[in-house]
């Protein structure tokens, strides 16, 4: 049984690591702030969720599991909020997305 839990934990850690690496490449490669916000949000929710899930499989049912679940819920709710705040700040600073031009149909 422990071998199965170790394998499931390793798979969760691998998927979480892969998600974080792909998101980090997106942060480097994407052209503007708004696209990078999306990549950073994917890193937070996807990668961290798989890491927490892997740790939950290792701890079993205990107080540590409850704490890990609470950390996951906190990250699940705060990640979209920080992305929204960053996007609003970029909009207030008149940062344009790639491909948008200032014109009469662009309402900033």
N, C-alpha and C positions, 0 to 999 in steps of 0.2 A: 504494500500500500504506500509506503514511503517513497518507493521508486516512482510510482505513478504521480504522486504529488510533486516530486522533484522535476519530473519531465514536464508536467503542466506549468510549474513555476518557471522553468527555463524557457518554455514557449512564450509565456506572457512577458518575460523580461526581453526576449528577442524581439517580439512584436513592438513592445514599448521603445526599445532602442532604435529599431528600424524607423518607427514613426518620428522619433526625435531627430534622427539623422536626416530624414527626408524633409522635415520641417525646417531644419537648420539650413539645408541647401536652398529651400524656398526663400528663406530670409536673405540669403546672399544673392540669389539669382533674380528674384522678382523686381519689377521696375519701380514701383511707387509705394508710398506709405500704406495705401488702402489694401493692396495685395499682400504686403508684408504683415499687416494686422491679421489677415486671414490665416497666413502660415503660422504665426505665433499662437493664434487661438487653437489651431490643430495640434501644435506641440503640447500645449498645456493640457487639453482635455484628453486627447488620444494617448499620448505617451505616458502621462502620469497615471491615467486610469489603468493601463495595463501593468505598470509597475506596482501600483497599489493592489491590484487583483492578484499578482504573483506573490506579494507579501502576505495577503490574506490566506492564500493556499498554504503557505509555510507556517503560519501561526496557529491555524486551527480555530476553534471557537473559544475565545477568551476576551478579556477586556481590551487587549491590544487590537483584536479584530474590530471591535466597536470603534476604537479610536481611529483606525485606518479608514473605516467606512465614513466617519465624520470628516476626516481630512478630504476624502474623495468628494463628498457632498459639498464641502466648502470650496474646493477647486472648481467643481462643476458649476457653481453659481457665480463665483468671482471672475472666472475667465471671460465670459461674455460681457460682463460689466466693464472690465478693464479695456476690452477691445472697443466697446461702444464709446467709452470716454476718450480713448485715443483717437478714434475716428472723428468725434465731435471737435476735438481740439485741432486736428488737422483741417477740418472744414472751416473752423473759425479763423485759422491762420491763412485762409485762402490757398491752401495747397491743392492743386488740381490733379485729378487722376490722369494717367497717361492716356492720350487720345482725346481728352476733353479740351475744348477751346472756350475762351471767355466770349460769350455772345449774349444775345438777348434771351435765349432759352436756358441759360445757365443761371440758376438762382442761388447765389451765395449772399 
